[in-house]
Amino acid sequence: MIRRFEPTDLNEILQIEAQAFPKSSYTAEMFFDFYRCFSETFLVFEEDRVLGYIIFEPSGHVISLAVDPPHRRKGIGTHLMQVCEAHCKGDTLFVEVRIGNVGAQKFYERLGFHLKSKIRLYYRTEDAYLMEKKGPRRD
Ligand SMILES: CC(C)(COP(=O)(O)OP(=O)(O)OC[C@H]1O[C@@H](n2cnc3c(N)ncnc32)[C@H](O)[C@@H]1OP(=O)(O)O)[C@@H](O)C(=O)NCCC(=O)NCCS
């Protein structure tokens, strides 16, 4: 099931985070900041334990998304993105992805995103692609 993040999820989230983003993991403090700012749009996918999470802004900016490595390619990331898309009121979804993260680019392309532009040194030492998906206006 998908539900809102709760502070007791933090240890599981940090473990997923360390494996998903070893070069730029968010810290516990950053996750608490996200919880404070985006309490309705910081969501976790849980079965017996937390297997993935997504943080997004209601305007359509995907801040972060990660799935526990042994549970990838089972549709969890897609499910989290579908909930994000249903929640966002704006016309466009967008996300920054490391240019070396080809797997995530394929994932977002499969969901209908396309490469919009390159953001130089977005990750300090690595460029990012800005990927976006235009959708029907729902507001
Ligand atoms: C990107 C990520 C969230 C995808 O989650 P997931 O649960 O594995 O994704 P899904 O199972 O819903 O994948 C749906 C489809 O996307 C594509 N896809 C997903 N991961 C892919 C990969 N590594 N390489 C190529 N295509 C991929 C496939 O078409 C897949 O369908 P298939 O398995 O039937 O071939 C996950 O790989 C992850 O946590 N990566 C590390 C963190 C990250 O890069 N996050 C995104 C940047 S913000």
The ligand as a Gaussian input file, in Angstrom:
#p B3LYP/6-31G(d) Opt

LIG

0 1
 C       14.229000       4.380000     -11.145000
 C       13.496000       3.464000     -10.132000
 C       12.759000       4.332000      -9.111000
 C       12.498000       2.581000     -10.892000
 O       11.717000       1.860000      -9.951000
 P       11.124000       0.391000     -10.310000
 O       10.168000       0.034000      -9.237000
 O       12.240000      -0.545000     -10.554000
 O       10.388000       0.699000     -11.696000
 P        9.245000      -0.173000     -12.424000
 O        9.330000      -1.600000     -11.983000
 O        7.948000       0.516000     -12.192000
 O        9.715000      -0.024000     -13.957000
 C        8.799000       0.246000     -14.986000
 C        9.516000       0.206000     -16.318000
 O       10.515000       1.257000     -16.380000
 C       11.642000       0.783000     -17.135000
 N       12.806000       0.662000     -16.248000
 C       12.835000       0.710000     -14.889000
 N       14.101000       0.599000     -14.431000
 C       14.880000       0.454000     -15.527000
 C       16.290000       0.277000     -15.718000
 N       17.149000       0.222000     -14.672000
 N       16.759000       0.167000     -16.971000
 C       15.922000       0.215000     -18.043000
 N       14.571000       0.379000     -17.936000
 C       14.063000       0.493000     -16.695000
 C       11.258000      -0.594000     -17.672000
 O       10.602000      -0.376000     -18.914000
 C       10.273000      -1.063000     -16.613000
 O        9.385000      -2.065000     -17.092000
 P        9.862000      -3.607000     -17.186000
 O       10.452000      -3.957000     -15.844000
 O        8.583000      -4.343000     -17.486000
 O       10.881000      -3.690000     -18.297000
 C       14.523000       2.523000      -9.412000
 O       15.331000       1.876000     -10.387000
 C       15.440000       3.215000      -8.416000
 O       15.116000       3.350000      -7.243000
 N       16.619000       3.668000      -8.910000
 C       17.603000       4.353000      -8.061000
 C       17.124000       5.748000      -7.674000
 C       16.803000       6.583000      -8.906000
 O       17.516000       6.567000      -9.904000
 N       15.687000       7.342000      -8.812000
 C       15.216000       8.192000      -9.894000
 C       15.950000       9.472000      -9.977000
 S       15.032000      10.756000      -9.133000

